Amino acid sequence: MKQIKILVIDDDPHICELIKLYGETNGYQMISAYDGMEGLERFFDETPDLVILDIMLPEMDGWQLCKSIRADKPTPIIMLTGKGESYDRIKGLDLGADDYMVKPFDPKELMARIKAVLRRGNQLPETKEVIEFPSLRIDPNQYHVICRGTEFTLPPKEMELLYFFATYPNQVFTRQQLLDKVWGFDFHGDPRTVDVHIKRIREKLGDHTQWSLKTIRGIGYKFEVKSD
């Protein structure tokens, strides 16, 4: 069985060592980097299965690094922030991060978050069928979406959310239902995570005359598909 490889990018050697110790105890292969540029190089050299990324980094900050990773691969990212402000959490999620933790954190909880993110990342097995609507093709196996002839490679959570909506057209879901179905019952993050990911999907795909992601005021969202 392939050993899961995790890249930790943090300029605090003590935090890197702590995460490495707990990660290796849980059976992961751990790699560390101490600034943004080194982290980016190690990401491309090592192709990790998951990245733990601090926001405040020398050379290149966590925001820029998250953008660079997301532009290349749908690798799961857990962001670390020392501020604990909702702005940092929402911005990280807006850039495509899968989860976040506020420093100081319990390393045991971090290990639980890692397991949850990795488990959620496997929710779209290659047996899933491709879904098509007018000018829209969703391929969950390749994490590819083709919309009006333009191809997009979506981060895991955006793809899983879009695929879930497309599987149940015209059905209304609350934020909590979407968190439970797409993020999993063990997700304890901000419910606004759903809003952020839907905003990102809308920015990429826009609306179509026959389909769109609709906000149902006071309830939640639905993927509206108009019949011919």
FIKOLZA-1660 file (N, C-alpha, C; in steps of 0.1 Angstrom, whole numbers, plus 5000, padded with zeros to 4 digits):
% residues 228
   i   px   py   pz ch aa at
   1 5008 4988 5000  A  M  N
   1 5000 5000 5000  A  M CA
   1 5009 5013 5000  A  M  C
   2 5006 5022 4992  A  K  N
   2 5013 5034 4990  A  K CA
   2 5013 5043 5003  A  K  C
   3 5025 5047 5008  A  Q  N
   3 5025 5055 5020  A  Q CA
   3 5021 5070 5016  A  Q  C
   4 5012 5075 5024  A  I  N
   4 5008 5089 5022  A  I CA
   4 5019 5099 5025  A  I  C
   5 5022 5108 5016  A  K  N
   5 5033 5118 5018  A  K CA
   5 5027 5131 5021  A  K  C
   6 5031 5138 5032  A  I  N
   6 5026 5151 5036  A  I CA
   6 5038 5161 5036  A  I  C
   7 5035 5172 5030  A  L  N
   7 5045 5183 5030  A  L CA
   7 5040 5194 5040  A  L  C
   8 5049 5197 5050  A  V  N
   8 5046 5207 5060  A  V CA
   8 5055 5220 5057  A  V  C
   9 5048 5231 5055  A  I  N
   9 5055 5243 5051  A  I CA
   9 5052 5254 5062  A  I  C
  10 5063 5256 5071  A  D  N
  10 5061 5265 5082  A  D CA
  10 5075 5270 5086  A  D  C
  11 5077 5283 5089  A  D  N
  11 5090 5288 5092  A  D CA
  11 5094 5286 5106  A  D  C
  12 5085 5279 5114  A  D  N
  12 5089 5276 5128  A  D CA
  12 5093 5261 5129  A  D  C
  13 5107 5259 5130  A  P  N
  13 5112 5245 5131  A  P CA
  13 5105 5236 5141  A  P  C
  14 5101 5242 5153  A  H  N
  14 5095 5234 5163  A  H CA
  14 5081 5229 5159  A  H  C
  15 5074 5237 5152  A  I  N
  15 5061 5233 5147  A  I CA
  15 5063 5222 5137  A  I  C
  16 5072 5224 5128  A  C  N
  16 5075 5213 5117  A  C CA
  16 5079 5200 5124  A  C  C
  17 5087 5201 5134  A  E  N
  17 5092 5189 5141  A  E CA
  17 5080 5182 5148  A  E  C
  18 5072 5190 5155  A  L  N
  18 5060 5185 5162  A  L CA
  18 5051 5177 5152  A  L  C
  19 5047 5184 5141  A  I  N
  19 5038 5178 5131  A  I CA
  19 5045 5165 5125  A  I  C
  20 5058 5166 5123  A  K  N
  20 5065 5154 5117  A  K CA
  20 5065 5142 5127  A  K  C
  21 5067 5145 5140  A  L  N
  21 5066 5134 5150  A  L CA
  21 5053 5127 5150  A  L  C
  22 5042 5135 5151  A  Y  N
  22 5029 5129 5151  A  Y CA
  22 5025 5123 5138  A  Y  C
  23 5029 5129 5126  A  G  N
  23 5026 5123 5113  A  G CA
  23 5033 5110 5111  A  G  C
  24 5046 5109 5115  A  E  N
  24 5053 5096 5113  A  E CA
  24 5047 5085 5123  A  E  C
  25 5042 5090 5135  A  T  N
  25 5036 5080 5144  A  T CA
  25 5023 5075 5138  A  T  C
  26 5016 5083 5129  A  N  N
  26 5004 5079 5123  A  N CA
  26 5006 5072 5109  A  N  C
  27 5019 5070 5106  A  G  N
  27 5022 5062 5094  A  G CA
  27 5024 5070 5081  A  G  C
  28 5026 5083 5082  A  Y  N
  28 5027 5092 5071  A  Y CA
  28 5042 5094 5068  A  Y  C
  29 5046 5096 5056  A  Q  N
  29 5059 5101 5052  A  Q CA
  29 5059 5116 5053  A  Q  C
  30 5067 5122 5061  A  M  N
  30 5067 5136 5064  A  M CA
  30 5079 5144 5057  A  M  C
  31 5076 5155 5051  A  I  N
  31 5086 5164 5045  A  I CA
  31 5084 5178 5050  A  I  C
  32 5094 5185 5052  A  S  N
  32 5093 5199 5058  A  S CA
  32 5100 5209 5049  A  S  C
  33 5095 5221 5049  A  A  N
  33 5101 5233 5042  A  A CA
  33 5098 5245 5051  A  A  C
  34 5108 5254 5051  A  Y  N
  34 5107 5265 5061  A  Y CA
  34 5105 5279 5055  A  Y  C
  35 5103 5280 5042  A  D  N
  35 5099 5293 5036  A  D CA
  35 5091 5290 5024  A  D  C
  36 5084 5300 5018  A  G  N
  36 5075 5298 5007  A  G CA
  36 5082 5292 4994  A  G  C
  37 5093 5298 4991  A  M  N
  37 5100 5293 4979  A  M CA
  37 5105 5279 4980  A  M  C
  38 5110 5275 4991  A  E  N
  38 5115 5262 4994  A  E CA
  38 5103 5252 4994  A  E  C
  39 5091 5257 4999  A  G  N
  39 5079 5249 4999  A  G CA
  39 5074 5246 4985  A  G  C
  40 5074 5256 4977  A  L  N
  40 5070 5254 4963  A  L CA
  40 5079 5245 4956  A  L  C
  41 5092 5246 4957  A  E  N
  41 5101 5237 4951  A  E CA
  41 5099 5223 4956  A  E  C
  42 5097 5221 4969  A  R  N
  42 5096 5207 4974  A  R CA
  42 5082 5201 4969  A  R  C
  43 5072 5210 4968  A  F  N
  43 5059 5205 4963  A  F CA
  43 5061 5199 4949  A  F  C
  44 5068 5206 4940  A  F  N
  44 5069 5201 4927  A  F CA
  44 5079 5189 4926  A  F  C
  45 5089 5189 4935  A  D  N
  45 5099 5178 4935  A  D CA
  45 5093 5165 4941  A  D  C
  46 5085 5167 4952  A  E  N
  46 5080 5155 4960  A  E CA
  46 5066 5151 4956  A  E  C
  47 5058 5159 4950  A  T  N
  47 5044 5156 4947  A  T CA
  47 5037 5150 4959  A  T  C
  48 5035 5157 4970  A  P  N
  48 5029 5152 4982  A  P CA
  48 5014 5149 4979  A  P  C
  49 5008 5141 4988  A  D  N
  49 4994 5138 4988  A  D CA
  49 4986 5149 4996  A  D  C
  50 4992 5156 5004  A  L  N
  50 4986 5167 5012  A  L CA
  50 4996 5177 5017  A  L  C
  51 4992 5190 5018  A  V  N
  51 5001 5200 5022  A  V CA
  51 4995 5207 5034  A  V  C
  52 5003 5209 5044  A  I  N
  52 5000 5217 5056  A  I CA
  52 5007 5230 5055  A  I  C
  53 5000 5241 5054  A  L  N
  53 5006 5254 5049  A  L CA
  53 5003 5265 5059  A  L  C
  54 5014 5271 5064  A  D  N
  54 5013 5283 5072  A  D CA
  54 5011 5295 5064  A  D  C
  55 5003 5305 5069  A  I  N
  55 5001 5317 5061  A  I CA
  55 5013 5326 5061  A  I  C
  56 5018 5329 5073  A  M  N
  56 5029 5339 5074  A  M CA
  56 5043 5332 5072  A  M  C
  57 5048 5333 5059  A  L  N
  57 5060 5327 5055  A  L CA
  57 5070 5337 5049  A  L  C
  58 5083 5335 5051  A  P  N
  58 5092 5344 5043  A  P CA
  58 5093 5339 5029  A  P  C
  59 5098 5348 5020  A  E  N
  59 5100 5346 5006  A  E CA
  59 5087 5346 4998  A  E  C
  60 5078 5338 5002  A  M  N
  60 5064 5337 4995  A  M CA
  60 5054 5334 5006  A  M  C
  61 5044 5342 5008  A  D  N
  61 5034 5339 5019  A  D CA
  61 5025 5327 5015  A  D  C
  62 5017 5323 5025  A  G  N
  62 5009 5311 5023  A  G CA
  62 4998 5314 5012  A  G  C
  63 4993 5326 5011  A  W  N
  63 4983 5329 5001  A  W CA
  63 4988 5327 4987  A  W  C
  64 5000 5332 4984  A  Q  N
  64 5006 5331 4971  A  Q CA
  64 5009 5316 4968  A  Q  C
  65 5014 5309 4979  A  L  N
  65 5017 5295 4977  A  L CA
  65 5005 5287 4974  A  L  C
  66 4994 5289 4981  A  C  N
  66 4982 5282 4979  A  C CA
  66 4977 5284 4965  A  C  C
  67 4978 5297 4960  A  K  N
  67 4974 5299 4946  A  K CA
  67 4982 5291 4936  A  K  C
  68 4995 5291 4939  A  S  N
  68 5004 5284 4930  A  S CA
  68 5002 5269 4929  A  S  C
  69 4999 5263 4941  A  I  N
  69 4996 5249 4942  A  I CA
  69 4983 5246 4935  A  I  C
  70 4972 5254 4938  A  R  N
  70 4959 5252 4932  A  R CA
  70 4959 5254 4917  A  R  C
  71 4968 5262 4912  A  A  N
  71 4969 5264 4897  A  A CA
  71 4975 5252 4890  A  A  C
  72 4982 5243 4898  A  D  N
  72 4989 5231 4892  A  D CA
  72 4981 5218 4895  A  D  C
  73 4977 5216 4908  A  K  N
  73 4971 5203 4911  A  K CA
  73 4960 5205 4921  A  K  C
  74 4951 5195 4922  A  P  N
  74 4940 5196 4932  A  P CA
  74 4945 5189 4946  A  P  C
  75 4958 5191 4949  A  T  N
  75 4963 5185 4962  A  T CA
  75 4956 5191 4974  A  T  C
  76 4951 5183 4983  A  P  N
  76 4944 5188 4995  A  P CA
  76 4954 5197 5003  A  P  C
  77 4949 5208 5008  A  I  N
  77 4957 5218 5016  A  I CA
  77 4949 5221 5029  A  I  C
  78 4957 5220 5040  A  I  N
  78 4952 5225 5053  A  I CA
  78 4960 5237 5057  A  I  C
  79 4954 5248 5059  A  M  N
  79 4961 5260 5062  A  M CA
  79 4962 5263 5077  A  M  C
  80 4974 5268 5082  A  L  N
  80 4976 5272 5096  A  L CA
  80 4976 5287 5097  A  L  C
  81 4969 5292 5106  A  T  N
  81 4969 5306 5109  A  T CA
  81 4970 5309 5124  A  T  C
  82 4978 5319 5127  A  G  N
  82 4980 5323 5141  A  G CA
  82 4971 5334 5145  A  G  C
  83 4962 5339 5136  A  K  N
  83 4954 5350 5140  A  K CA
  83 4940 5346 5145  A  K  C
  84 4935 5335 5139  A  G  N
  84 4922 5330 5143  A  G CA
  84 4910 5339 5138  A  G  C
  85 4913 5348 5129  A  E  N
  85 4902 5357 5124  A  E CA
  85 4895 5351 5113  A  E  C
  86 4882 5353 5112  A  S  N
  86 4874 5347 5102  A  S CA
  86 4878 5351 5088  A  S  C
  87 4884 5363 5086  A  Y  N
  87 4889 5368 5073  A  Y CA
  87 4900 5358 5068  A  Y  C
  88 4909 5354 5077  A  D  N
  88 4920 5345 5072  A  D CA
  88 4914 5332 5068  A  D  C
  89 4904 5327 5076  A  R  N
  89 4899 5314 5073  A  R CA
  89 4891 5314 5060  A  R  C
  90 4883 5325 5058  A  I  N
  90 4875 5326 5046  A  I CA
  90 4884 5328 5034  A  I  C
  91 4895 5336 5035  A  K  N
  91 4904 5339 5024  A  K CA
  91 4911 5326 5020  A  K  C
  92 4915 5318 5030  A  G  N
  92 4921 5305 5027  A  G CA
  92 4912 5296 5019  A  G  C
  93 4900 5295 5024  A  L  N
  93 4890 5286 5017  A  L CA
  93 4887 5292 5003  A  L  C
  94 4887 5305 5002  A  D  N
  94 4884 5312 4989  A  D CA
  94 4895 5308 4979  A  D  C
  95 4907 5306 4984  A  L  N
  95 4918 5303 4975  A  L CA
  95 4919 5288 4972  A  L  C
  96 4910 5280 4978  A  G  N
  96 4910 5266 4975  A  G CA
  96 4914 5257 4985  A  G  C
  97 4918 5262 4997  A  A  N
  97 4922 5253 5008  A  A CA
  97 4910 5244 5013  A  A  C
  98 4913 5232 5017  A  D  N
  98 4903 5223 5021  A  D CA
  98 4899 5224 5036  A  D  C
  99 4908 5229 5044  A  D  N
  99 4905 5230 5058  A  D CA
  99 4915 5240 5064  A  D  C
 100 4914 5244 5077  A  Y  N
 100 4923 5253 5084  A  Y CA
 100 4923 5249 5098  A  Y  C
 101 4934 5253 5105  A  M  N
 101 4936 5252 5119  A  M CA
 101 4942 5265 5124  A  M  C
 102 4938 5269 5136  A  V  N
 102 4943 5281 5143  A  V CA
 102 4954 5277 5153  A  V  C
 103 4965 5284 5152  A  K  N
 103 4976 5282 5162  A  K CA
 103 4972 5289 5175  A  K  C
 104 4976 5283 5187  A  P  N
 104 4982 5270 5188  A  P CA
 104 4972 5259 5187  A  P  C
 105 4975 5248 5182  A  F  N
 105 4966 5237 5179  A  F CA
 105 4970 5224 5186  A  F  C
 106 4961 5215 5188  A  D  N
 106 4963 5202 5193  A  D CA
 106 4968 5193 5182  A  D  C
 107 4980 5188 5182  A  P  N
 107 4985 5179 5171  A  P CA
 107 4976 5167 5168  A  P  C
 108 4969 5162 5179  A  K  N
 108 4960 5151 5177  A  K CA
 108 4948 5155 5169  A  K  C
 109 4943 5167 5171  A  E  N
 109 4932 5172 5163  A  E CA
 109 4937 5174 5148  A  E  C
 110 4949 5179 5146  A  L  N
 110 4954 5180 5133  A  L CA
 110 4955 5167 5126  A  L  C
 111 4959 5156 5133  A  M  N
 111 4959 5143 5126  A  M CA
 111 4945 5139 5122  A  M  C
 112 4935 5142 5131  A  A  N
 112 4922 5139 5128  A  A CA
 112 4917 5146 5115  A  A  C
 113 4921 5159 5114  A  R  N
 113 4917 5167 5103  A  R CA
 113 4924 5162 5090  A  R  C
 114 4936 5157 5091  A  I  N
 114 4943 5152 5080  A  I CA
 114 4936 5139 5075  A  I  C
 115 4932 5131 5084  A  K  N
 115 4925 5118 5080  A  K CA
 115 4912 5122 5073  A  K  C
 116 4905 5132 5079  A  A  N
 116 4892 5136 5073  A  A CA
 116 4893 5142 5059  A  A  C
 117 4903 5150 5057  A  V  N
 117 4905 5156 5044  A  V CA
 117 4909 5146 5034  A  V  C
 118 4918 5136 5038  A  L  N
 118 4922 5126 5028  A  L CA
 118 4910 5117 5025  A  L  C
 119 4902 5114 5035  A  R  N
 119 4890 5106 5033  A  R CA
 119 4880 5113 5023  A  R  C
 120 4878 5126 5025  A  R  N
 120 4869 5133 5017  A  R CA
 120 4875 5134 5003  A  R  C
 121 4888 5134 5001  A  G  N
 121 4894 5135 4988  A  G CA
 121 4892 5123 4980  A  G  C
 122 4888 5112 4986  A  N  N
 122 4886 5099 4979  A  N CA
 122 4871 5097 4977  A  N  C
 123 4863 5107 4978  A  Q  N
 123 4848 5105 4976  A  Q CA
 123 4844 5104 4962  A  Q  C
 124 4853 5107 4953  A  L  N
 124 4849 5106 4939  A  L CA
 124 4858 5096 4932  A  L  C
 125 4855 5083 4934  A  P  N
 125 4862 5072 4927  A  P CA
 125 4860 5072 4912  A  P  C
 126 4869 5065 4905  A  E  N
 126 4869 5065 4891  A  E CA
 126 4857 5059 4885  A  E  C
 127 4849 5052 4893  A  T  N
 127 4837 5046 4888  A  T CA
 127 4825 5056 4886  A  T  C
 128 4827 5068 4890  A  K  N
 128 4817 5078 4889  A  K CA
 128 4815 5082 4874  A  K  C
 129 4802 5083 4870  A  E  N
 129 4800 5086 4856  A  E CA
 129 4801 5101 4853  A  E  C
 130 4804 5104 4841  A  V  N
 130 4805 5118 4836  A  V CA
 130 4791 5123 4835  A  V  C
 131 4788 5135 4839  A  I  N
 131 4775 5142 4838  A  I CA
 131 4776 5153 4828  A  I  C
 132 4766 5154 4819  A  E  N
 132 4766 5164 4809  A  E CA
 132 4753 5172 4809  A  E  C
 133 4754 5185 4807  A  F  N
 133 4743 5194 4804  A  F CA
 133 4747 5202 4792  A  F  C
 134 4737 5210 4787  A  P  N
 134 4741 5218 4775  A  P CA
 134 4753 5227 4779  A  P  C
 135 4764 5226 4771  A  S  N
 135 4776 5234 4772  A  S CA
 135 4783 5231 4786  A  S  C
 136 4780 5220 4792  A  L  N
 136 4787 5217 4805  A  L CA
 136 4790 5202 4806  A  L  C
 137 4802 5198 4808  A  R  N
 137 4806 5184 4810  A  R CA
 137 4814 5183 4822  A  R  C
 138 4810 5175 4832  A  I  N
 138 4816 5173 4845  A  I CA
 138 4822 5159 4846  A  I  C
 139 4835 5158 4846  A  D  N
 139 4842 5145 4847  A  D CA
 139 4849 5144 4861  A  D  C
 140 4843 5137 4870  A  P  N
 140 4848 5137 4884  A  P CA
 140 4861 5128 4885  A  P  C
 141 4863 5120 4875  A  N  N
 141 4875 5111 4876  A  N CA
 141 4888 5118 4873  A  N  C
 142 4887 5128 4864  A  Q  N
 142 4899 5136 4860  A  Q CA
 142 4898 5150 4867  A  Q  C
 143 4888 5153 4875  A  Y  N
 143 4886 5166 4881  A  Y CA
 143 4886 5177 4871  A  Y  C
 144 4880 5174 4859  A  H  N
 144 4879 5183 4848  A  H CA
 144 4864 5187 4846  A  H  C
 145 4862 5200 4843  A  V  N
 145 4849 5205 4839  A  V CA
 145 4851 5213 4826  A  V  C
 146 4843 5210 4816  A  I  N
 146 4844 5217 4803  A  I CA
 146 4831 5225 4802  A  I  C
 147 4832 5239 4802  A  C  N
 147 4821 5248 4802  A  C CA
 147 4822 5257 4790  A  C  C
 148 4813 5257 4781  A  R  N
 148 4813 5265 4769  A  R CA
 148 4827 5264 4761  A  R  C
 149 4832 5252 4761  A  G  N
 149 4844 5249 4754  A  G CA
 149 4857 5252 4761  A  G  C
 150 4856 5258 4773  A  T  N
 150 4868 5260 4782  A  T CA
 150 4869 5250 4792  A  T  C
 151 4881 5244 4794  A  E  N
 151 4884 5234 4804  A  E CA
 151 4889 5240 4817  A  E  C
 152 4883 5235 4828  A  F  N
 152 4887 5239 4841  A  F CA
 152 4891 5227 4849  A  F  C
 153 4902 5228 4857  A  T  N
 153 4906 5217 4866  A  T CA
 153 4902 5223 4880  A  T  C
 154 4892 5218 4886  A  L  N
 154 4887 5223 4899  A  L CA
 154 4894 5217 4911  A  L  C
 155 4896 5224 4922  A  P  N
 155 4901 5218 4934  A  P CA
 155 4891 5208 4939  A  P  C
 156 4895 5198 4947  A  P  N
 156 4887 5187 4951  A  P CA
 156 4873 5191 4957  A  P  C
 157 4872 5201 4966  A  K  N
 157 4859 5204 4972  A  K CA
 157 4850 5211 4962  A  K  C
 158 4855 5219 4953  A  E  N
 158 4847 5226 4943  A  E CA
 158 4841 5215 4934  A  E  C
 159 4850 5205 4930  A  M  N
 159 4845 5195 4921  A  M CA
 159 4834 5186 4928  A  M  C
 160 4837 5182 4940  A  E  N
 160 4827 5174 4947  A  E CA
 160 4814 5181 4950  A  E  C
 161 4815 5194 4952  A  L  N
 161 4802 5202 4954  A  L CA
 161 4795 5203 4941  A  L  C
 162 4801 5206 4930  A  L  N
 162 4795 5208 4917  A  L CA
 162 4789 5194 4913  A  L  C
 163 4797 5184 4915  A  Y  N
 163 4792 5170 4911  A  Y CA
 163 4780 5166 4919  A  Y  C
 164 4780 5169 4932  A  F  N
 164 4768 5166 4940  A  F CA
 164 4756 5173 4935  A  F  C
 165 4757 5187 4933  A  F  N
 165 4746 5194 4928  A  F CA
 165 4741 5188 4914  A  F  C
 166 4750 5185 4905  A  A  N
 166 4746 5180 4892  A  A CA
 166 4740 5167 4893  A  A  C
 167 4743 5159 4903  A  T  N
 167 4736 5146 4905  A  T CA
 167 4722 5147 4910  A  T  C
 168 4719 5159 4916  A  Y  N
 168 4705 5161 4921  A  Y CA
 168 4700 5174 4916  A  Y  C
 169 4698 5175 4902  A  P  N
 169 4693 5188 4897  A  P CA
 169 4679 5192 4902  A  P  C
 170 4678 5205 4904  A  N  N
 170 4665 5211 4909  A  N CA
 170 4662 5208 4923  A  N  C
 171 4670 5201 4931  A  Q  N
 171 4668 5198 4945  A  Q CA
 171 4674 5209 4953  A  Q  C
 172 4667 5214 4963  A  V  N
 172 4672 5224 4972  A  V CA
 172 4679 5218 4984  A  V  C
 173 4691 5223 4987  A  F  N
 173 4699 5218 4999  A  F CA
 173 4702 5230 5008  A  F  C
 174 4701 5228 5021  A  T  N
 174 4706 5238 5031  A  T CA
 174 4721 5237 5031  A  T  C
 175 4727 5247 5037  A  R  N
 175 4742 5247 5039  A  R CA
 175 4746 5235 5047  A  R  C
 176 4739 5232 5058  A  Q  N
 176 4742 5221 5067  A  Q CA
 176 4741 5208 5059  A  Q  C
 177 4731 5206 5051  A  Q  N
 177 4730 5194 5043  A  Q CA
 177 4742 5192 5033  A  Q  C
 178 4746 5203 5027  A  L  N
 178 4758 5203 5018  A  L CA
 178 4771 5200 5026  A  L  C
 179 4772 5206 5038  A  L  N
 179 4784 5202 5046  A  L CA
 179 4784 5188 5049  A  L  C
 180 4773 5182 5053  A  D  N
 180 4772 5168 5057  A  D CA
 180 4775 5159 5045  A  D  C
 181 4769 5162 5034  A  K  N
 181 4770 5153 5022  A  K CA
 181 4784 5154 5015  A  K  C
 182 4789 5167 5014  A  V  N
 182 4801 5169 5006  A  V CA
 182 4814 5169 5015  A  V  C
 183 4813 5176 5027  A  W  N
 183 4825 5177 5035  A  W CA
 183 4825 5166 5045  A  W  C
 184 4814 5160 5049  A  G  N
 184 4813 5149 5058  A  G CA
 184 4809 5153 5072  A  G  C
 185 4803 5144 5079  A  F  N
 185 4797 5147 5093  A  F CA
 185 4808 5151 5102  A  F  C
 186 4821 5148 5100  A  D  N
 186 4832 5151 5109  A  D CA
 186 4838 5165 5106  A  D  C
 187 4832 5173 5097  A  F  N
 187 4837 5186 5094  A  F CA
 187 4831 5196 5104  A  F  C
 188 4840 5204 5111  A  H  N
 188 4836 5213 5121  A  H CA
 188 4839 5227 5118  A  H  C
 189 4841 5230 5105  A  G  N
 189 4844 5244 5101  A  G CA
 189 4832 5253 5100  A  G  C
 190 4835 5265 5094  A  D  N
 190 4825 5275 5093  A  D CA
 190 4815 5272 5082  A  D  C
 191 4802 5272 5085  A  P  N
 191 4792 5270 5074  A  P CA
 191 4793 5278 5062  A  P  C
 192 4800 5290 5063  A  R  N
 192 4802 5299 5052  A  R CA
 192 4812 5293 5042  A  R  C
 193 4818 5282 5046  A  T  N
 193 4826 5275 5036  A  T CA
 193 4818 5272 5024  A  T  C
 194 4806 5268 5025  A  V  N
 194 4798 5265 5014  A  V CA
 194 4796 5277 5005  A  V  C
 195 4793 5288 5010  A  D  N
 195 4792 5301 5003  A  D CA
 195 4804 5304 4995  A  D  C
 196 4816 5302 5001  A  V  N
 196 4828 5305 4994  A  V CA
 196 4831 5296 4982  A  V  C
 197 4828 5284 4984  A  H  N
 197 4830 5274 4973  A  H CA
 197 4820 5276 4961  A  H  C
 198 4808 5279 4965  A  I  N
 198 4798 5282 4954  A  I CA
 198 4802 5295 4947  A  I  C
 199 4807 5305 4954  A  K  N
 199 4811 5317 4948  A  K CA
 199 4822 5314 4938  A  K  C
 200 4832 5306 4942  A  R  N
 200 4843 5302 4933  A  R CA
 200 4838 5295 4920  A  R  C
 201 4829 5286 4922  A  I  N
 201 4823 5278 4911  A  I CA
 201 4816 5288 4901  A  I  C
 202 4808 5297 4907  A  R  N
 202 4801 5307 4898  A  R CA
 202 4810 5316 4890  A  R  C
 203 4821 5320 4897  A  E  N
 203 4831 5328 4890  A  E CA
 203 4837 5321 4878  A  E  C
 204 4839 5308 4879  A  K  N
 204 4845 5301 4868  A  K CA
 204 4835 5297 4857  A  K  C
 205 4823 5293 4861  A  L  N
 205 4814 5287 4851  A  L CA
 205 4803 5297 4847  A  L  C
 206 4800 5307 4855  A  G  N
 206 4790 5317 4852  A  G CA
 206 4776 5310 4852  A  G  C
 207 4767 5316 4845  A  D  N
 207 4753 5310 4843  A  D CA
 207 4751 5306 4829  A  D  C
 208 4741 5297 4826  A  H  N
 208 4737 5293 4813  A  H CA
 208 4722 5295 4812  A  H  C
 209 4717 5296 4800  A  T  N
 209 4702 5297 4799  A  T CA
 209 4695 5285 4804  A  T  C
 210 4701 5274 4804  A  Q  N
 210 4694 5261 4808  A  Q CA
 210 4699 5256 4821  A  Q  C
 211 4709 5262 4827  A  W  N
 211 4713 5257 4841  A  W CA
 211 4720 5268 4848  A  W  C
 212 4720 5268 4861  A  S  N
 212 4727 5277 4870  A  S CA
 212 4726 5273 4884  A  S  C
 213 4736 5278 4892  A  L  N
 213 4736 5276 4906  A  L CA
 213 4728 5287 4913  A  L  C
 214 4716 5284 4918  A  K  N
 214 4707 5294 4924  A  K CA
 214 4708 5294 4939  A  K  C
 215 4707 5306 4944  A  T  N
 215 4705 5309 4958  A  T CA
 215 4691 5309 4962  A  T  C
 216 4686 5300 4971  A  I  N
 216 4673 5300 4976  A  I CA
 216 4672 5308 4989  A  I  C
 217 4668 5320 4989  A  R  N
 217 4669 5329 5000  A  R CA
 217 4663 5323 5013  A  R  C
 218 4671 5323 5023  A  G  N
 218 4666 5318 5036  A  G CA
 218 4667 5303 5038  A  G  C
 219 4671 5296 5027  A  I  N
 219 4671 5281 5027  A  I CA
 219 4685 5276 5024  A  I  C
 220 4690 5278 5012  A  G  N
 220 4702 5273 5007  A  G CA
 220 4705 5275 4992  A  G  C
 221 4708 5264 4985  A  Y  N
 221 4711 5265 4971  A  Y CA
 221 4705 5253 4964  A  Y  C
 222 4705 5255 4950  A  K  N
 222 4701 5244 4942  A  K CA
 222 4708 5246 4928  A  K  C
 223 4710 5234 4921  A  F  N
 223 4715 5235 4907  A  F CA
 223 4702 5234 4898  A  F  C
 224 4698 5246 4893  A  E  N
 224 4686 5247 4886  A  E CA
 224 4688 5243 4871  A  E  C
 225 4680 5233 4866  A  V  N
 225 4681 5229 4852  A  V CA
 225 4667 5231 4846  A  V  C
 226 4667 5239 4835  A  K  N
 226 4654 5241 4829  A  K CA
 226 4652 5231 4818  A  K  C
 227 4639 5226 4818  A  S  N
 227 4636 5216 4808  A  S CA
 227 4634 5223 4794  A  S  C
 228 4636 5215 4784  A  D  N
 228 4635 5220 4770  A  D CA
 228 4620 5224 4767  A  D  C
% end
